[in-house]
């Protein structure tokens, strides 16, 4: 288990932190939420727009049914209660990237409510982070600020379908916040409803942080951190904000409710604007969209199509294959890698399989800067290499050599063993002759070893491997050396 995560809150034992997170999940539907414009990242600005998503007078929205289906999937995957009757509302605010001057969202009757997501803590235990709600809404466009003071508006993103997932303030540290976000991103990626790409804005998190004395039963004043596009920066920003708020309270000042940004250069949060309240948005029901009705049959059909979720997969990998938690989490992080492992293990059930994948394969992919799908080494290669190791036909040193050649040629290990002459010198008779001659040829070192210089055992092992050109069976070599040196 990794060492305990160090947090600034550890230095203020009389305080506690309350964190709630609003996550905007950009859905991967083919079209936008209320029109037929293509949904995705268009190359040219304002090239994927129409009268509806640009808010032209007199147009009417029409709900994309796939968005509702994705909302039900998210509800089922987060243990949420599905509202079989939900509706849309108008949320009013004025920004240049919102041409209607209101956003169509869900306020009092969202698609689902009261769910939870299970995260794993540092000690391996689990904790449920409760969800207040998940609701459907449209995204706004994008403001682009150029050097020289000019600003531009790209409305390609306007009308992109979103699910907003709002948690209770159950998160108590930046570590838990990061775990929560990573867990949630894995869930939506496994469902196939979101790419999870933070740099492109497909998975965005607004973090609400407040601090209070542990003796207080009332939450402190919350500050929202917005527009942070990586888990590391979110974690760093939370740590800084915790310290900033505690220092304000310790000096007798008060925390102001506001929205702040993270300055990656100076590593500090900076004020963006005062935080709006619900009254500022002047919500009212969207008159141009009917109530959304979801029946039991539709829910049941969607539920039967759900994939194995990351938390369930992690638990299964731990019990079925006897993996360590670290190994299981590495596999769960990448669905393709988990499938790759299970295929290789099915062909060659061995503990060597996970080691070759986590240690050697991932190192190769990182070094070559390539994806698993384009790698020359397939599960069949790993399985055959494992069998060669487990049957002592090759040793670990030879396996490393074979691995390099597999990556370049895509040849099977059996073929490479013959081509490269890497089959292990493994018969006891052959190795015994080599060890006998080796010990006899180094009487001085043998005497020193017998006199108590145990480090010389490594010298003899090295000499033996050199004599066998690296193809000697290390286990047999060590057993024979102990016999003759004794």
C-alpha positions, 0 to 999 in steps of 0.5 A, spaced: 500 500 500 502 506 498 504 511 503 499 516 506 497 522 502 499 528 505 494 534 505 495 541 508 489 539 512 493 535 516 496 541 519 490 544 522 487 538 526 481 542 529 478 544 522 475 539 517 473 540 509 467 539 506 467 538 498 462 537 493 463 537 486 458 538 480 461 534 474 459 536 466 459 530 462 459 531 455 455 526 451 457 522 445 450 522 441 451 523 434 447 530 434 446 535 439 440 535 444 435 539 441 437 539 434 440 535 428 446 539 428 452 534 428 455 533 435 462 533 436 469 537 435 468 541 428 474 543 425 472 550 423 468 555 428 461 556 427 460 550 422 456 546 426 450 550 428 443 552 426 437 556 427 435 552 434 442 552 437 444 559 435 437 561 439 434 564 432 427 567 434 421 563 433 424 556 433 422 550 437 427 545 440 426 537 439 429 533 445 434 527 442 431 521 445 438 518 446 440 523 451 434 520 455 437 513 454 444 516 456 441 519 462 438 512 464 444 509 463 448 514 468 442 513 473 443 505 473 451 506 474 450 511 480 445 507 484 440 513 483 433 513 483 430 514 476 424 519 476 419 516 471 417 523 470 422 529 469 421 536 465 426 541 463 426 549 465 429 555 463 436 558 467 437 565 465 443 568 464 447 573 459 453 571 456 456 572 449 456 564 448 449 563 450 445 567 444 438 565 447 440 568 454 437 562 457 440 555 458 435 549 457 436 545 463 432 541 469 431 544 475 426 541 480 424 535 476 431 532 474 432 525 470 434 522 477 436 523 484 439 520 490 445 516 488 452 514 490 459 513 487 463 508 491 471 510 491 476 506 494 480 510 500 488 510 501 487 504 506 483 500 501 477 501 504 471 503 501 467 510 501 460 512 498 460 519 495 452 521 495 449 524 489 444 529 490 442 529 482 443 528 475 440 532 470 440 533 462 442 540 459 445 543 453 452 546 453 453 553 451 458 556 446 465 558 447 468 565 448 475 565 445 479 571 447 485 573 443 491 577 444 490 585 443 483 585 447 479 582 441 474 576 443 470 571 439 464 567 440 464 559 437 457 556 437 459 549 435 459 547 442 452 550 443 446 545 444 451 539 446 448 534 450 450 534 457 449 530 464 450 534 470 452 530 476 452 534 483 454 530 489 453 532 496 459 535 500 461 528 502 468 529 500 473 530 505 480 531 502 483 533 495 485 525 495 478 523 495 476 529 490 481 526 485 479 519 487 471 521 486 473 524 479 477 518 476 472 513 478 466 517 475 470 518 469 471 511 468 464 509 469 462 514 463 467 511 459 465 504 460 458 506 459 460 509 452 456 515 453 462 520 454 470 520 452 472 523 458 477 527 455 478 533 460 483 537 455 477 538 450 472 539 455 468 533 455 469 532 462 469 538 466 468 539 474 466 545 478 469 544 485 465 547 491 470 547 497 468 550 505 472 549 511 469 549 518 471 547 525 470 540 527 466 542 533 461 546 528 455 543 525 454 548 520 457 548 513 462 553 512 462 558 506 463 555 500 468 557 494 467 554 487 473 552 483 472 552 476 475 551 469 480 546 471 482 541 466 486 536 469 486 531 476 492 534 478 491 541 477 484 540 481 488 536 487 493 542 487 487 547 487 483 544 492 490 544 497 491 551 496 484 553 497 483 549 503 489 553 506 487 560 504 480 559 507 483 556 514 488 562 514 483 567 513 479 564 518 485 564 523 486 571 522 479 573 524 477 575 516 471 571 513 471 567 507 467 570 501 462 566 497 465 566 490 468 563 483 475 562 483 480 560 478 487 556 478 493 560 476 498 554 474 504 558 474 503 562 480 500 556 483 494 560 487 487 561 486 484 567 483 478 571 484 473 570 478 466 573 480 461 573 485 457 566 485 450 567 483 444 564 487 438 560 485 434 567 485 439 570 480 437 565 474 430 566 474 428 559 473 421 557 470 418 551 466 420 550 459 414 551 455 416 548 448 418 541 451 413 536 454 414 532 460 419 526 459 416 520 461 420 514 462 417 507 463 419 500 466 420 497 460 425 502 457 429 502 464 429 494 464 432 494 457 437 499 458 439 495 464 440 489 461 445 492 456 449 495 461 457 493 461 461 491 467 462 497 471 469 499 473 468 497 481 465 491 479 471 489 475 476 491 480 473 486 485 472 481 480 479 481 478 482 481 485 478 475 487 478 471 480 485 472 479 489 474 485 491 480 483 494 486 488 489 492 488 495 496 484 495 491 479 487 491 478 486 498 478 491 499 473 487 494 468 481 497 470 483 504 468 484 501 461 478 497 458 482 495 453 488 493 457 483 489 462 480 485 456 488 484 453 490 481 460 484 476 461 485 473 454 492 472 455 491 469 462 485 464 459 491 462 454 496 461 460 493 461 467 500 464 470 502 469 475 507 471 470 502 474 465 500 480 469 507 481 471 509 481 463 503 486 462 504 491 467 511 491 467 514 490 460 508 491 456 506 498 459 513 500 459 514 498 452 507 502 450 510 508 454 517 508 451 514 507 444 509 512 445 504 508 442 497 505 443 495 498 445 491 497 439 497 498 434 502 494 438 505 488 435 505 484 441 498 480 442 495 476 448 497 470 444 505 472 444 504 474 452 501 467 453 506 463 449 512 467 453 509 465 459 509 458 458 516 458 456 518 461 462 514 457 467 517 450 463 524 453 464 525 453 457 528 460 458 530 465 463 528 472 465 534 475 461 532 471 455 524 473 456 527 480 456 530 479 449 525 476 446 520 481 448 524 486 444 524 482 438 516 481 439 515 488 439 519 489 432 517 483 428 511 481 431 514 474 431 511 468 436 516 467 442 517 459 440 520 462 433 524 467 436 527 462 441 530 458 436 532 464 431 536 467 437 538 461 440 536 463 447 533 456 450 535 455 457 541 451 459 537 447 464 539 440 464 543 438 471 548 434 468 550 440 463 550 445 468 553 441 474 559 440 469 560 447 468 559 449 476 564 444 478 569 447 473 567 454 475 569 452 482 575 448 481 578 454 477 577 459 482 580 456 489 581 463 492 574 466 491 571 459 494 576 459 500 574 466 501 566 464 501 567 458 505 571 463 510 564 467 511 565 472 505 558 471 503 557 476 497 562 472 493 556 468 492 554 473 487 560 473 483 560 465 482 552 466 479 555 472 475 560 467 472 556 461 471 551 466 467 557 468 463 559 461 462 552 459 459 551 466 455 546 468 460 542 461 458 543 458 464 537 456 469 538 461 475 535 456 480 539 450 478 545 454 478 544 457 485 543 450 488 549 447 484 553 453 487 551 451 494 552 444 493 560 445 491 561 451 495 559 448 501 
